[in-house]
Amino acid sequence: MIGHIGSVEGQPLSGEDIEGVVKRLLVGPADGWQGWALRLFELAPGGHTPRHHHPWPHINYITAGRGILHIDGTDNAVEAGSFAYVPAGATHQFGNAGDETFAFLCIVPAEGES
């Protein structure tokens, strides 16, 4: 499978404590990657995901901008080139800390892609 971000429709996310977040599913089980999903999240200036936790881990790579990754009570500054592992069960939240789009890749087990 070969793709390009320009051909992947973004899904604006909404809900409690979500602001300015768009998700793009790049590769997942439907593409032959059984058990895993690769997503790209884009947060507008001032945007953030909800503070939440779940029973699966994340692997993240920041592709653009500057942000804050909150993990279990600690705010961590991240920027393009940063990477992070968020353990299963950890309370976490991503927020845009800059004036441009903050974007990151996120790999999760397929159960985490809803």
N, C-alpha and C positions, 0 to 999 in steps of 0.2 A: 504494500500500500504506500502510495506517495500522495501527499496533500499539500495544500498551501493555506495559511491562515485566512487569506482573503476569501476563500470559498467555504469557510465554516461559519455558519450563522451564529451570532451571539444571542444568548438567552438572558435578558435582563432579569435579575433576581429581585424578589420583593418579599416582604415579611417583617416580622418584628425585629427591630434593631439592625436592619440591612439598609444601606444607603449607597447608591451609585455603583452597583456591582453588576458586571456582565460576565457570564460563564460561557466558554466554548469547549465542547467535548471534542478533543482532537483524535484520540485513539482509545478504543475500548473493546469489549467482547464482540460487538457487532463487526469489528474490523479484524477479528481473529486473535486479539490479545486477551485470551481467556483469563479471567480472574483479576484483571487490573484495568484501570482507566487513567488516561492522561488528559488533564483539563488545563485550560488557560483562563485565569481570572484577570479581569481588568477593573480597577477601581478608579473612579473619577476623583479629582481633587475633593477632599472632604469625605470621600467614600469609605465604607468599612463593612466587613462581614459581621455577623452576630458573634457575641462571646458565647461559646458553646463547647460541648465535648461529645464524644461518641466512642464506640468500642473498636475503632480502627485507626491505624497511624496514617500520617501524611509524609510525603517527601516533597519538598518545595525548592524551587529555584527562581530567584527574582530576575526577571528579564528587562524591566524598565522602571525608572522612577525610584522614589524613596518611600519607605513605609515603616510602620511599627508592627512587629509580631509579638503579641501578648501570649505568653505561655505560663500557665500556673502561677499567676501573680507577678510575673516579671515582664516589663516592656523591653523589647529588644529592637534596636534600630537596624534596619536592613536596607539594602540598595541593590541596584542592578549588579549581578555577580554574586550576591549572597545566596547561601543555601541553608536549609534547615530541615531537621527531622522533628516532627511533632508526634510524640508517643501516643498510643491508644489510651484513651481516658483523660488526656491532658485538656484542661480548659484553655482555649485559644481563640484569638481574634486577629485578623489582619486589618490594618488601617492605612490609608494614604496620608503621608506626612509631608507631601510636597504640593507644588502647583501644577504638576503634569500627571498624566496617567501613571498609576502604579500597577504593574503587571507581574504575575508570577505563574509558573507552571506548578501543577500539583498532581502527584501520583498517589492514587488510593486503591485499595482492593475494590473489586467490582461492587461489593455491598455498599461502599461509600458513594457511589455514583447513582444519584436518584433524579 
